[in-house]
Amino acid sequence: MQRSFKRRTLAATIATLCATGLTAAWADASPDAGARSDRTPGQRTGTHDRQLAFDAAKYTTITVTLDGVATPVRWYREVCYVGQPMALAPQQPALGPPIQVDNQACGYQNMNIFVREADASRRDNAILLNVNNSGWFASYQGGLGGWDGVAPITSTNYRGADIVAGRSYTSTSDTDKIGAALKRGMVYINRPPAAGAPRPPQASTATVSTRARRPPPSSTPRRPCATCA
């Protein structure tokens, strides 16, 4: 007997779940987004508005199997979400051997955005922001070792894509948040955790530390315990 996807199972993986549709912002995105007339009176134009304008036409269509049915999904690949991303050295440390990263321009500060083709024109999509924060390590997101963008994705040629062409997902399983999200018309976003990623000097490349920096020890003297025996 199939059970409906438990709310608590889905909620445990959601960093942000909002009812405002990401496609509403997509429809308004343009190279001149910084000069739009829909701004609040007195709101200043952002310095990096043009760099951060979302290109709604820049996506790849992949096909997955959802509940046994072939389903086209839009993949907005590695959308940079900062105006001045940190440039990376070609080789980065990892939990294991170092990795050769393809996205040296914005490999730690991007999002992989997925939405079912049938839901792409909606303006009320909920958003499931999956940051995969399972520890205090910075995570690279993008191709590895010269991935050509066509070869099937594996753990050795790409990092940071939960929804992969050719894979099967189930909307009625308690352990498949991807299938549940796609079936409900959600926008599914992969964003890597960025703990421990220091900001490098301007106009330089950096090798990102995979460990978070510890806070400095407190200089405040401890008070004696008044109730201790």
C-alpha positions in Angstrom: 0.0 0.0 0.0 1.4 3.3 -1.0 1.5 6.1 1.5 1.4 9.8 0.8 4.7 11.7 1.3 5.0 12.7 4.9 5.1 16.4 5.6 7.7 16.0 8.3 10.0 14.1 5.9 9.8 16.9 3.3 10.1 19.6 5.9 13.3 18.2 7.3 15.1 18.8 4.0 13.8 22.3 3.3 15.9 25.3 4.1 13.4 27.7 2.6 9.9 26.9 1.3 8.0 30.0 0.0 4.8 30.3 -1.9 6.0 33.1 -4.2 6.8 31.7 -7.6 10.4 31.9 -8.8 8.9 32.1 -12.3 7.4 35.4 -11.4 10.9 36.8 -11.1 12.0 35.0 -14.2 9.3 36.7 -16.2 10.6 40.1 -15.1 14.3 39.3 -15.6 16.1 41.2 -18.4 19.5 42.7 -19.0 17.9 46.0 -17.9 16.6 44.7 -14.6 18.6 47.3 -12.8 16.5 50.0 -14.5 13.0 48.5 -14.0 10.2 50.8 -13.2 8.6 48.4 -10.6 10.9 49.4 -7.8 9.7 50.9 -4.6 10.0 54.7 -4.6 13.3 55.7 -3.2 14.8 52.2 -3.7 18.4 52.5 -5.1 19.6 50.6 -8.1 22.0 47.8 -7.1 25.6 48.0 -8.3 25.4 44.4 -9.6 21.8 44.2 -10.8 22.8 43.6 -14.4 25.2 40.8 -13.5 22.5 39.1 -11.4 19.6 39.5 -13.8 18.1 36.0 -14.3 18.1 34.7 -17.9 14.8 32.8 -18.1 15.8 31.4 -21.6 19.1 30.0 -20.5 18.3 26.4 -19.6 18.8 22.8 -20.7 15.9 20.4 -21.0 16.5 17.0 -19.4 14.2 14.0 -19.2 13.5 12.1 -16.0 11.0 9.4 -15.1 8.5 10.5 -12.6 6.1 7.9 -11.3 6.9 5.8 -14.4 6.2 8.6 -16.8 8.9 10.4 -19.0 8.9 14.0 -17.7 10.8 16.9 -19.2 12.5 19.2 -16.6 14.2 22.5 -17.1 17.7 22.8 -15.7 19.1 26.3 -15.1 22.7 25.3 -14.6 25.0 27.0 -12.1 23.3 30.3 -11.8 25.7 32.6 -10.0 24.0 34.5 -7.2 26.7 37.0 -6.2 27.9 40.1 -8.1 31.6 39.5 -7.5 32.1 35.8 -7.3 35.3 34.3 -5.9 37.7 33.1 -8.7 39.0 29.6 -8.0 42.3 27.9 -8.7 41.8 24.9 -11.1 42.6 22.4 -8.3 40.5 22.5 -5.1 40.8 20.4 -1.9 38.1 18.0 -1.1 37.2 15.2 1.4 39.6 12.9 -0.3 41.9 13.6 -3.3 41.9 17.2 -4.7 39.4 17.8 -7.5 39.9 19.6 -10.9 37.0 22.1 -11.1 35.5 23.3 -14.4 33.6 26.3 -13.1 36.5 28.5 -11.9 34.4 31.7 -12.2 31.6 30.9 -9.7 32.0 27.3 -8.5 31.2 27.9 -4.9 28.5 30.6 -5.2 25.9 29.2 -7.7 22.6 27.5 -7.8 21.3 24.6 -9.9 17.6 25.3 -10.5 15.1 22.6 -11.7 11.5 23.0 -12.6 9.2 20.6 -14.4 8.4 21.9 -17.9 4.7 21.6 -17.3 5.1 24.0 -14.3 7.6 26.5 -15.8 5.0 29.1 -16.8 3.3 29.1 -13.4 3.7 32.1 -11.0 2.8 30.5 -7.8 5.4 27.7 -7.5 6.7 26.9 -4.1 10.5 26.7 -3.8 12.5 23.9 -2.2 16.0 25.2 -1.4 18.2 22.2 -0.7 21.5 23.3 0.6 22.8 19.8 1.5 24.5 21.1 4.6 25.7 17.9 6.3 28.8 19.3 7.9 31.0 22.4 8.1 32.7 22.1 4.8 32.5 24.4 1.7 31.2 22.5 -1.4 32.0 23.1 -5.0 29.1 22.8 -7.5 29.8 22.2 -11.2 31.6 20.0 -13.7 34.8 18.1 -12.8 37.8 17.3 -15.0 36.5 18.8 -18.1 32.9 17.5 -18.2 31.5 18.2 -21.7 27.9 18.9 -20.5 26.6 15.9 -22.5 28.1 12.8 -20.9 25.8 11.1 -18.3 26.4 12.7 -14.9 28.3 10.6 -12.4 29.9 11.3 -9.0 33.3 11.7 -10.8 32.3 14.3 -13.5 29.8 16.5 -11.7 28.8 17.8 -8.3 25.7 19.5 -7.1 22.9 18.2 -9.3 20.2 16.2 -7.4 18.0 15.9 -10.5 19.8 14.0 -13.3 18.7 13.1 -16.8 17.6 9.4 -17.1 17.0 8.8 -13.4 13.7 7.8 -11.9 11.8 9.5 -9.1 8.7 8.6 -7.1 6.3 11.1 -5.6 4.7 8.7 -3.2 7.8 7.6 -1.4 8.7 8.8 2.1 12.4 8.9 1.1 12.2 10.7 -2.3 11.9 14.4 -1.7 12.8 15.1 -5.4 9.8 13.1 -6.7 7.5 14.7 -4.2 8.7 18.2 -5.1 8.5 17.7 -8.9 5.0 16.2 -8.6 3.7 19.1 -6.6 5.1 21.7 -9.1 7.9 23.0 -6.9 11.0 24.7 -8.1 13.9 22.6 -6.8 17.2 24.3 -6.1 20.6 23.0 -5.2 22.8 25.4 -3.4 26.1 24.3 -1.9 27.0 25.2 1.6 29.7 27.8 1.7 31.1 27.4 5.2 34.8 28.1 5.5 35.2 29.9 2.2 37.4 33.0 2.8 37.2 36.0 0.5 40.5 36.2 -1.5 42.3 39.4 -2.5 40.8 41.3 -5.4 41.7 40.0 -8.9 43.3 36.7 -7.7 42.4 33.1 -7.6 42.0 31.1 -4.4 42.1 27.6 -3.2 39.2 27.4 -0.8 39.6 25.8 2.6 37.2 23.0 3.2 37.1 23.6 7.0 35.2 26.4 8.7 37.2 28.9 10.6 36.8 28.7 14.4 35.8 31.8 16.3 38.5 33.5 18.3 38.5 32.5 22.0 36.6 34.9 24.2 38.6 37.5 26.2 35.8 37.9 28.7 36.9 36.4 32.1 34.7 33.7 33.5 32.9 34.5 36.7 33.2 32.1 39.6 30.3 29.8 40.2 28.3 31.1 43.1 26.3 27.9 43.7 29.1 25.3 43.2 30.0 23.1 46.1 
